Amino acid sequence: MGVMSISHSSSLLIGVPQNNGARRRSNVVVYCQGGGGNNVIKSSSGMSSMLSSLVSTDHAATLMDAGSLVLSQNGKNQAEIVVKDLVPYGGQTSTTLIGLENGIGIVNFLRGKKLFITGATGFLAKVLIEKILRTETDVGKIYLLIKAKNKQAAMERLQNEIINTELFKCLQQVHGKSYQAFMMSKLVPVVGNVCESNLGLDEGITNVIAEEVDVIVNSAANTTFDERYDTAININTRGPCRLMAIAKKCKKLKLFLHVSTAYVNGQRQGRIMERPFSIGDCIARENFISEAPKYLPTLDIEGEINLVSNYKGNIEDNLLAQKMKEMGLERARRYGWQDTYVFTKAMGEMMIDKLRGDIPVVVIRPSVIESTFSEPFPGWMEGNRMMDPIVLCYGKGQLTGFLVDPHGVLDVVPADMVVNATLAAMARHGMTQKPDINVYQIASSVVNPLVFQDLARLLYEHYSSSPCIDSKGRPIQVPLMKLFSSTEEFSGHLWRDAIQKSGLIAMASSKGKMSQKLENMCRKSVEQAKYLANIYEPYTFYGGRFDNSNTQRLMECMSEEEKKEFGFDVKSIDWKDYITNVHIPGLRRHVMKGRGMKLATTTRRQVHGSVGAKQRPKETHTTPDMPWYNPTSGGKEGIILDLMVQWLRRHGKEEL
Ligand SMILES: NC(=O)c1ccc[n+]([C@@H]2O[C@H](COP(=O)([O-])OP(=O)(O)OC[C@H]3O[C@@H](n4cnc5c(N)ncnc54)[C@H](OP(=O)(O)O)[C@@H]3O)[C@@H](O)[C@H]2O)c1
């Protein structure tokens, strides 16, 4: 089996440590409009006192480190976590962390380095690539793994999905006519697939990578919560194994940097530390310390891989997709994770630790990545993911409530801060090249928690001052979103809302037959909503808070200049400003691309202008969006039918 047959013998680490104190350049970062990075770091004093107050208050019992975490089986133990006693949104002051004079030397590290990046066409990796090229034009070649049928198709994807996109507009402005030549001198598309042996690389490029590459960045993933188990395990668990096999061939490799997710911590509760996983870890077992271990599940990754392969041979094709989906969720929950995505990512981390040998490894664990805070411009976003389908449906008047703990916390981080932390960690550990593994959680829930009921208020404030416009040009007024703590209450709300908005009762007398069909539609739609709420529930009732002490210490290693250029102080984020003036306007412009979402007013922080050249419309859903009904645009019944038919077809449900 590919996963287990990786050789440990070929690791040749002959990289020369970089001179940390080497010549430093003055400000090399080029900012686009609204950026400047000045707003990334504010100065203040609260962190150490806030942290000590966290561990000395009544809820200290829930803020334990991972060694003594308590798992609540339903993950709903919010009463124990007095979120409001943590730091509320807004009103944030920030840190007095003093930068070291010479800092980490991030720019120096990047100079001349050659990188191999997977997931290059994804949201996060593109922000990373853009920042590297804007920060250090003398970086060496960057090899980008791209799924494509041949070199020409990979080159087309490079052009259409990376080089010619709006995200790279600052670089286009900086390089002018030589932009294309500059990009082509740096970026090398490599045809491949993390699901294939040797990543599907041909011999020639394998040799080039083995000879030249200094840093490997693994950002490729399948991020769908309820993905088929076979698909998710192949990409998220076996993919890193295959990449590690390539890493072992690299003669100059200084670092293997893996992008994971903070939610690999599964159903852990309380304060969750930045600790690496090891083979055999199983979150379900952590909860039952008093029970005899023999009655608890033992996670055997090879066994899981075999389970998938064997099952596939024994099931009819037409049932396979659904069964694989169910199996992923069932296996994840059995072992203490909330869904297939985070479970297979956690197993990916375990395999990396098992296989790394003496290769230095950094694991970056961001929480929910949302639009850029300031660079290359505020509000850049791609894909409709995590909380965003809910935010957008709410703004369009399609969703007036959701299943969520009002006092719970949504852990959000802007994409540019994740990228900055990634580069800082890369330089720090790529320079020292110690053969260890370091984990960084890029997360806000401990140092600057965004509470759901505050988020709901911010959404309301945004859409009240900048409502969406319906097809007849009228502003869509939305009420404050109702937050429900139980599926029953949420379901009741959906029914009442569907009935009220569709006029179902009124139609029942005049068009009995049609209204029956409509009622069925509503029923199915409500069922869909409940299914999605069930998938979201582990996140909207999440009982863990992600500690980021390592990440804070990384920041302490940076010079003042680096903190300005590569800031990732999530504590400094003013959620009101970020959500209402940056993130939602960014979503409306870059994700919805203005469709039915015209901004009624201009926001204070300008979100970047027109849509760039030939961008592939990309449906990167973490979860699908939810068109229940659209009360605002004309004939009620037709709209409901249209939306539901579109929805069901798009997601492969039964024919109507
Ligand atoms: N977005 C978040 O909120 C978030 C939060 C925490 C952690 N993360 C982690 O951050 C990383 C990047 O996430 P993202 O948001 O940028 O994801 P994304 O936009 O969905 O991009 C995923 C990337 O992986 C590539 N990929 C998928 N399957 C592949 C395969 N078999 N072979 C090669 N490449 C493959 C995709 O290529 P195609 O374009 O060809 O599909 C795409 O480039 C992931 O590891 C994710 O787990 C994301």
The ligand as a MOL file (V3000), in Angstrom:
LIG
                    3D

  0  0  0     0  0            999 V3000
M  V30 BEGIN CTAB
M  V30 COUNTS 48 52 0 0 0
M  V30 BEGIN ATOM
M  V30 1 N -10.5710 27.9280 3.6080 0
M  V30 2 C -10.5900 27.7800 4.9170 0
M  V30 3 O -11.4240 28.3780 5.6300 0
M  V30 4 C -9.5540 26.9130 5.5840 0
M  V30 5 C -9.5020 26.9220 6.9810 0
M  V30 6 C -8.5360 26.1590 7.6240 0
M  V30 7 C -7.6600 25.4110 6.8890 0
M  V30 8 N -7.7370 25.4000 5.5250 0 CHG=1
M  V30 9 C -6.7670 24.5870 4.7980 0
M  V30 10 O -6.0670 25.4480 3.9370 0
M  V30 11 C -5.6820 24.7570 2.7570 0
M  V30 12 C -6.1290 25.5480 1.5600 0
M  V30 13 O -7.5180 25.7110 1.6150 0
M  V30 14 P -8.2730 26.5620 0.5100 0
M  V30 15 O -9.3630 27.2810 1.2020 0
M  V30 16 O -7.2950 27.3040 -0.2940 0 CHG=-1
M  V30 17 O -8.9190 25.3860 -0.3370 0
M  V30 18 P -9.4790 25.4370 -1.8290 0
M  V30 19 O -9.6960 26.8320 -2.2760 0
M  V30 20 O -10.6070 24.4910 -1.8430 0
M  V30 21 O -8.2750 24.8410 -2.6740 0
M  V30 22 C -7.9280 23.5040 -2.6070 0
M  V30 23 C -6.7640 23.2900 -3.5230 0
M  V30 24 O -6.3890 21.9260 -3.4580 0
M  V30 25 C -6.3010 21.4270 -4.7880 0
M  V30 26 N -6.5740 20.0030 -4.8560 0
M  V30 27 C -7.7010 19.3530 -4.4570 0
M  V30 28 N -7.5840 18.0480 -4.7530 0
M  V30 29 C -6.3850 17.8830 -5.3490 0
M  V30 30 C -5.7030 16.7740 -5.8810 0
M  V30 31 N -6.2430 15.5480 -5.8770 0
M  V30 32 N -4.4730 16.9560 -6.4110 0
M  V30 33 C -3.9170 18.1810 -6.4400 0
M  V30 34 N -4.5140 19.2820 -5.9580 0
M  V30 35 C -5.7350 19.1340 -5.4140 0
M  V30 36 C -7.3450 22.2120 -5.5470 0
M  V30 37 O -7.0810 22.0900 -6.9290 0
M  V30 38 P -8.2530 22.2910 -8.0310 0
M  V30 39 O -8.3460 23.7640 -8.2330 0
M  V30 40 O -7.7270 21.5720 -9.2160 0
M  V30 41 O -9.4970 21.6930 -7.4510 0
M  V30 42 C -7.0870 23.5920 -4.9920 0
M  V30 43 O -5.9630 24.1550 -5.6160 0
M  V30 44 C -6.3190 23.3780 2.8610 0
M  V30 45 O -5.3390 22.4720 3.2930 0
M  V30 46 C -7.3860 23.5330 3.9170 0
M  V30 47 O -7.5930 22.3250 4.6070 0
M  V30 48 C -8.6660 26.1400 4.8620 0
M  V30 END ATOM
M  V30 BEGIN BOND
M  V30 1 1 1 2
M  V30 2 2 2 3
M  V30 3 1 2 4
M  V30 4 1 4 5
M  V30 5 2 4 48
M  V30 6 2 5 6
M  V30 7 1 6 7
M  V30 8 2 7 8
M  V30 9 1 8 9
M  V30 10 1 8 48
M  V30 11 1 9 10
M  V30 12 1 9 46
M  V30 13 1 10 11
M  V30 14 1 11 12
M  V30 15 1 11 44
M  V30 16 1 12 13
M  V30 17 1 13 14
M  V30 18 2 14 15
M  V30 19 1 14 16
M  V30 20 1 14 17
M  V30 21 1 17 18
M  V30 22 2 18 19
M  V30 23 1 18 20
M  V30 24 1 18 21
M  V30 25 1 21 22
M  V30 26 1 22 23
M  V30 27 1 23 24
M  V30 28 1 23 42
M  V30 29 1 24 25
M  V30 30 1 25 26
M  V30 31 1 25 36
M  V30 32 1 26 27
M  V30 33 1 26 35
M  V30 34 2 27 28
M  V30 35 1 28 29
M  V30 36 1 29 30
M  V30 37 2 29 35
M  V30 38 1 30 31
M  V30 39 2 30 32
M  V30 40 1 32 33
M  V30 41 2 33 34
M  V30 42 1 34 35
M  V30 43 1 36 37
M  V30 44 1 36 42
M  V30 45 1 37 38
M  V30 46 2 38 39
M  V30 47 1 38 40
M  V30 48 1 38 41
M  V30 49 1 42 43
M  V30 50 1 44 45
M  V30 51 1 44 46
M  V30 52 1 46 47
M  V30 END BOND
M  V30 END CTAB
M  END
